[in-house]
């Protein structure tokens, strides 16, 4: 959800304040914190629990903010009435606020869409992230980062069963930085030795690339296993990310500090390194002030293609 989305800006601001500035929210007490950013929320498929949360939140709004009927305002609550962390949990780690009624109802519709489109089932955890991007609801479902060394200048992201590479996709990545063939993505660095940081984020709606990114490009990847592997071409896997479910994920890749890391690596080559020990080399490279970064912002768009007979046997 975005604070710059005019249709839900008051809902988004309420969540933002509850997560980052809880001292501005009601009920108010010293040391208050509200879950949903670092601590997950959980969905209970229990209408009675939802109604109990909602009733208590409305009572709290009336107690703290007075009568508000007839003025177009409604009682907004966070965490949502549809979560186990709602107002009846008993720890007072919630917030209520009067906001525009249309904004409140649209925010509720966005949450219900999130539950449906991303199949957040009974007891499933999820997070809420408030952004300043324009667009519709943008809930961050999964966020995974790993450092990986681009041996020969290449990093890979692929489905756990997509073992074979693709020379045509690799050639394309040399021209456009990131390219793939549907199940295998190549990320091309300009240097082979300084660890780069790869982040894979799964959203309900993919945000725009940040304005300070060095570049960005649309990407898609299919995962029949529901697991993506981040691989270092010369050093093996750097890590794995479990996706919310198997399927096709589409969005965009963007990157930053790619050239700055390459410039630093070139400065290393310009040193008198003939007598350097491996520790000296490692120390020099790890002091690189630039943080080369590649981000894949993706959203689920459909089921994977069914395995063929030969694939299913293997």
Secondary structure, DSSP 8 states (H G I E B T S, - for coil): -BTT-TTTHHHHHHHHHHHH-GGGSBS--TT----SSSS-EEB---HHHHHHHHHHHHHHHHHHH---TTTTEEEEEES-TTBTTSGGGSS---EEEEEEHHHHHHHHHHHHHHHHHTT--TT-EE----BS--SS---EEEEEEEEEE-GGGEEEEEETT-----HHHHHHHHHHSEEESSSEEEEE-S-SSSEEEEEEEEESS-----TT-SEEEEEEEEESSSEEEEEETTTEEEEEEE-SSSEEEEEEEEEESHHHHHHHHHHHHTS--TT--HHHHHHHHHT-S---EEEEEEEEEE------HHHHT-
